[in-house]
């Protein structure tokens, strides 16, 4: 019965997203960011917000115990950088995490990479063969260091609880209830956690890779527009059809409903599991924030 309820929730969510997208999204002809229904992000505000997000990250990284150095072993680097992707043709580096809006970004990069005139002058201090998007860990150590030091680095972030909800809705897991799904995820722990819900700090290493832009789910269309305007990409590039703002509206009530199914202990354990994400990024409205302990208890 609970499994049937989950199917109904997923179907309803899809219908709502489709309807709101058709009602509110208007195709654009250029890179100018399209305003959401009642909010327009100016370039000055975008740049100010970026400074605040990076300041928050620097404060987080100043704490002890964060990964700040590359591993010399290829096997260790492959594990550490497993979610970091790079486009040597467009000089971009980004972290690939599901349900953060990165899918639209990947689609955009793929389209740009296919254009002959999309190649940018390489900032690396030697000649290299341009390739399409690949894993950063597949490059040698000196190239990885050069890429991290010179490429435009982009990080997509989303409230960790909403990422967990997305993982639950898209899961083919045996769990029939959200509470069971959460408990199984908690029992796996950090080391065995699935990519769909593993903390962003563990996947994207923002203390090792100092990202130039931190883009927040819910404002992606406007933020991507400003980002691309500040790069040397063609001004007539079309943005992908992003619907993250409308998805966010729907998840606000769905997340509250699913949170109510959890025990107090589960809420506290989830807050502890995502404590670094909640500290590193400005998720001021996260439903888990009220259950987060003090730093001394971490």
N, C-alpha and C positions, 0 to 999 in steps of 0.2 A: 504494500500500500504506500509506504514511504517512497519507494522507488518510483511508483507512478506519479506521486506528488512532485518529485524532483523533475520528471519529464515535463509535467505541466508547467512548472516554474521556468524551466529552460525555454519552452515554447513561447510562454507569455513574454519573457524577457526579449526574445528574438523579435516578436511582433512589435513590441513597444519601441525597440531600437529602430526597426525598419520604418515605422510610421513617423517617428520624430525626425529621422534622417530625411525622409521625403518632404516633410513639412518645413524643415528649418534649414537644410543645406542647399546652397545655391552654388553651382559650378563657377569657378573663377577663371579669368584669362591670364593672370600673371601671379607673381609671388606676393602681392599685397595680402597681408593676413586678413581673413574674414572675421568680423566681429561675431561673438556669440550673441545670444538673444539680448542680453543687457550688459555686456562688458566688452570693451575694446582695450586691448593691450598696446600701448604706444611703445615705440622703440626705446625711449628713455626709461620707461617703467620696466621694460624687459631687461635692459642692461642693469638697472638697479636691483631687480629681483635676482638676477644672476649673481651679482656681487654678494647679496645676502645669503644665497644658497651655498656659495663657495666658502663664505666666512663660517657658516655653520659646519661645513665639512672640515675645514681647517681646525676648528675647535674640537671636533670629534676626534680627528686624527692625532691631535696633540696628546691624547690619552695613551696610556701604555697598552701593549698587546695587539696592535694593529699591524697588518702586513704592509711593510714599507720598502722592502727590497726584493729584487728578482732572485729566484732560485737558480743556481748554476747548473743543476741537473736538468736535462731535457725532459725527463719523466715528471719531475716536480713542476716544471714550468707548464707542461701540458695539462696537468691537473689544476694548477693555480689559475691559468688563463683560459680555461676551457670554454668560457662564454664570451670572450673578447674577440671581436671580428675587426678586420682591417680592409680598406680598399686602397691599394697602392696607386690606383689610377686616379682617384679623386682626393687622396690624402686625408681620409677620414678613418677614425677609429671609434668603435662604439661597443657597448655591452649588449649582448643579445639575451634578453630575458622575456619570456612569454607574458602576455597580458599587460604590458606596460605601454603599448602603442608603438613598439619598435618594428612591428610588421610593416606598417605604412612607410617607415623610414627605409627599411630594406628594399621595398618595392621601388621607392624613389631612387635609391642609389643604383639599383639594377638598371633602371631606365636610363639614368645618366651615364652609366658605364658603357652602355651600348652605343652611345653617340660618339662618333669619331672626334668631334670637336670638344668633347667633355674632358679630355685629358688635361691636367694641370701640371705646371712645372714641378718636378719632384723636389721636395725640400731636403732629401737625403744627400749627403756629401759624396755620392758616387752614382754611377750609372746603374740602373736596375731594369729588369723586365717587368712591365706593368702587368698585373693580374687582376682578375675579378676578386670579389670579396673572399677572404680566406681567414682561417684561424690565426691569431697573432702568434700562438705557440709554435706554429709550423715554421716560423722564421728563425734564423740563428740569433744568438744572444745579442751580438752587436747591432743587428738590424732592428731587433725588438727595442733596444734602448734608444736607437735613433728615431724610430717611429713614435715612441712614447714622448720623446722630447720635441718632436717637430710637427706631428699631424694634429689636425683639429679633432678633439676628443669629445664625444657626446654620450651623455648618460641619461637614460629614460627611467623615471622613478614613479612609483605608484604606492599608495597606502598598502602596507603588507596584508592587512586583513582582507581588503578587497581582492588582492592577488590570490589569497587563499580561497575566497568565495569563488573566484573565476576558475581556479583549479578544481574545485568540487563540482561545479556545474559542467565542466568539460571532461570530467573523469569517467573512466570506464571501470572504476574501482568497485570492489565488492561491497563497500559501505552503502547501506541503505539510508542513512541519516547523516546530517552534517556533523552532529556530535561524534558519531562513530568515525567519520572521516578525519576529524580533527584529532581524535585520540590516537588513531593509527599514525598520523603525521607526527604527533608529539612522541609517540613510542619509538619512531625511527630515529629521532634525534637529528642533530645538525649534520653529522657525517654522512648519513644515509638519506637525507632529505631530498625530495625530488626537486628538479630545477624550477618547476612551476610555482613552488611555494618557499624555496630556500631563501633566506635573507639576502637582499641586494648587496649588502656590504660584503658578504662571503662570495658572491658570484662576480661582482664587478670591481672589487678592490679599489675603492676611491681614495685610499691613502697611499697606494702604490702608483696608481694612474691618476694624475691630477687633471680631472676632466675640465675642459674649457666651457662646456655648456651642460647644465643640469635641467632637463626638460620634464615638466610635471604633467602627469596624466590629468586630463580635464581641460588643458589649455594648449594642446599640442598643435593645432592648426595655426594659431596665432604665433606661438613660440617658434615653430619650425619656419614660418614665413620670415620672421626677423633673423633667425639663424642663417638662412640661405641668402638673405639680403646682405649679410655681413661677410659672406664668403665670396669666392670668385667664380661661382657657378653662374650659368646663363640666366639672365633676368626673366626670360620667358618660360622658365621651368614651371610645370604644373605640379601643385601639391597633390598628394594622394587624398582619397576620399575618407577623411578622418571623422569619426563619430564619437570620439572619446568623451566629449562634454555631455552628450545625450546618454551614453552608457553610464556616466557618473551619476546622473540624476536618478536613473533606475536603481543603481546599486545602493543608493543612500537608504532607501526603504528596505531593500532586500537584505542588506548587511545587518540592519537592526533586527530584522525578523530572525535571521539565522543566529545572530549573537545571543538572542534570548533562549535559544535551544541549548546553549552551553552552560555547564556548571561554573560556579565561581572559581573553582580550582583550575578548570580548563582555561578560563579567561586569563587568570594570573599566569599560567604556564605559557600561554601564547604570547602574552606581553613580554615575558622574560625571553622567550625564543626570538622575538623580533626586537629586543631591546636596543641593539646597535642601529638598526634601521630607524627606529623611532628617535634615537639620539642624533643620528647623522643627517636626517632629512626633516624638513619642516612640515610634518604631518600633524598639525595642531588639532585637527578635527578627527583624528583617528579614534575609532571606538575602543582601541586597546589602551589608549593613553591613561585612562582613569585607573587601569589595573597594573600600571607600571610601577615597580619598586624604586627605591632610591639607588643612585649609582653605587653606594657602598654595599648594596646587597647583590650586585652583579658578579 
